[in-house]
Structure formats: structure tokens, C-alpha cells
Amino acid sequence: MPIDHVFRRVDAAWDRIEDWLEAHAPITLAGLGAYATQGEIDAVQTRMGTAFPPDLVASLLRHNGALDRLGFFFPPDFTGAGLPEILDAWTTNSQVLEPPLWDRSYVPFAWTGDGGLLVLDGKGRVGEFYAEDGTTFEGLPPSLAEFLERIADSLQTGEPCLGDHVPIVSEGRLEWAEE
């Protein structure tokens, strides 16, 4: 798939997500990080020695993670990682873990407080990683672009996302609850 098509998909998904957040969860919208520059992204890719999938680059050019725990969550409770968190999580896991638990081609893009990560592998597939369990790709979208599209669909329809997680709003903040 051409890179410009991937960038358009990611931008369209973020447009839908941001529009919904503006109308329903403005605190969460305010918690999205500002964009990263291509130079900042290139510098982190160089330090990691791996190229980011195009949909992650497009997403980082839009939002460089979430500002704090009030920011945007990927279902059910993964905080969007910015470039510093991506580099830190990748470096830590690359130093202490070996295959099959960790692959240096993984690019973490979201984290939880309990050590879990959402990662993209060398093919751009979305995976869920925990140090004690390794990584699973089962039940997750095949790309970050599709992941963002499914989130946007769920926000707009109220239908479950990634199994049984539904969006709810509490005091201007988006949360994901089990149905």
C-alpha cells in the first residue's frame, strides 16, 4: 500500500477521533500530545536502528503520545507513547530481554502502568507485549491505521472495540469499559 494512502487513512481516523473527543471528552482531547517533527522521528529511528511503520510515523506527526494519564487511551487502558517513551521502552526491553520474548524490531507505541506495551512488529502488525508472557498478535488489528479506524468507529457508534471494550465518558474524559 502506498505510503501517502497510509498517511491519509491515519489522518482521517485521527480527524474522526478528535471530532468525537471535542464533542464528548474535551479533557481527553486536551491530553493528546502535540505533533513530532520528521527530524525527531528520524533521530529516534536511527538510535533504535529500525524504521517505523508508515502508519506510526503518520500518527506521531499528528500526536506525539499523550501528555499524561488524562490523555488518550487505546482500549482498554494503554496510554499513547511519545518518542521519549518509545525509545525508553525499546531500550529497556532490548537490554534485558531476548527472543522469543522481545524482538529488537518491535516498536512500542503505547504503555500501561503494569508494564504492558502495544507494539508494532517489523511487518507493522499490532501486538500486545508483557515481559512475563511475550507478545501476542491474536485478536488485534493488522496495522496501526486499522487500529485507529476501529477506535474511531467505536467512538462514533458506541459499539465495542477490540472485543468487548466500549467508550464511556466520565467528567469529560474518555474511558474504555468492558461491556
N, C-alpha and C positions, 0 to 999 in steps of 0.2 A: 504494500500500500504506500503510495507516495507520501512523503513527509508533510507536504502542505495540506493534504487531506486529513492527516492525523491532527495537525495543529488546528484545523477548522473544527474537527469533532470535539477536541478538548475545549476550545474556546466556546463552542455552542453549549456544551454541558455546563461549563462554569457560568455562562450567561444565565442559564435556567436556574442553577443553584443559587446564584447571587440574587436574582429577581425574587425567588421564593423566600430567601433569608431576609431580604429587605422588607418584604410584606409581613413576614411571620416571626422572624427571630433576629431582630436587629443587633442584639448583643453578640450573637454568634458571627454575624456578618462583620461587625467591627473587630472581631478577634482574628480574622484572616490576615495573614502576613502580607506585606507589600511584595511586589514582584522582585525577582532576582534578575540580574543582568546576564547576558550571554557570557560575558567575561568571567563573572563569578561562577557560573555553572561550569565553564571550561576549566577553570582553575581547580575545582573540586574533582572533576572527572580525571584531570591529569594526576592529582595526588592519589586518587584511588586506582589509577591505571585501568579504568574501564569506562566505556562510553555508556551514557544513559540512554534508555529507550526514548525515541522522539516524543512520545506522549508525556513522559515525565519532564522532559525539557520544556514542552509547551505549558505544562501545569506550573512549573517553577517560574516561568516567565510571567505567569499570571498571579500566583501566590507562592511565596517562599515560606511555606509552612503556616502554622497558626501561632499567634502571639503568646497565648497562654492556655491554660486548661479551660478558659471560657471560649476558646476559638472553635474552629470547625472540627468535628469528629467524623471519621469514616466509621460506618457501622461495624461492631456495636460501640466501641469506645477507643478507637485508635486516633490519636492526635496527629494531624498532618505535620510532617517533619520538614524543617527548612534545611538549607545547605549545611549549617554547622552541625545539626543533629544527624543528618545523613552521614557526614564524614565521621563524626564521633562513633555512631553505632557501627558503621562499617569497619572502622579501625579497631575498635574494641573486639568485635567478633572475629575479625581476621587474625588478631594476635593470639586469641585464646582458644579458638575452635578450629577444628579441621573437618574436611569432608568425612562422612556424608552430612554431618550436622550443619556445616556452614560452607558455602561456596563463595570464593572471592569475587565472582561475577554478580552476586546479589547486590542490589541497590535498595537499601531500606528507604521507604518514603512515609512511613507513619509508625508511631510507637504507642505503647500502653505503659502505665505505671508498674505493671508486673513483669516487665522485661520482654513482652511480645513485640513483634515487628511485622508490618506488612512490607514485603519486598517484591522487587521485580527481578526475575532471573535474566540470563543472557538473551532469552527469546522474547522478553518483555511480558512474560506471564506474571500474574499477581499470585503471590504466595503468602502464607501466614507462618511465621517463624517463632519458635520458642526454643531456647538453648537446650532444655531437657528433652524436647520431642523432635527437634529438627524442623523441617519445612514441609508443609502440605499445600498443594495447589488445588485439591478437590473442592468443588463447590464454589470456587472463586472465578470471577470473570477472566477471560484470556488476555486482557490488556487493561492498562490504567484508563484508557479512553472509554472502554466499555464499562468499567467500574464507575466512572464519573457519570456516564449516561444512565446507568441503573439507579444511582443515587438521585439524580435529577428526576427520573421517572417516579421514584418512590415519594419524593417530596411533593411532586405535583399531584399525585393520585392518592397518596396515603396508603398505598399497597405496600406489603412487606418488601424489604430489600435484603438480599443475601440470606435467604431462608425466612426467618420469622421476625426480623427487626423492622419496626415501624417508627416513623418520625413522630415525635411529640414535642411540643413547645412548653417550656416552663419558664416564666418570668423573662421572656424574650430570648431564651436560649434553646437551641436545638439539642435534643437528646434522642437516643435510639433505645426503644424499649422492646422487649420480647412480646410478641403477640400472644 
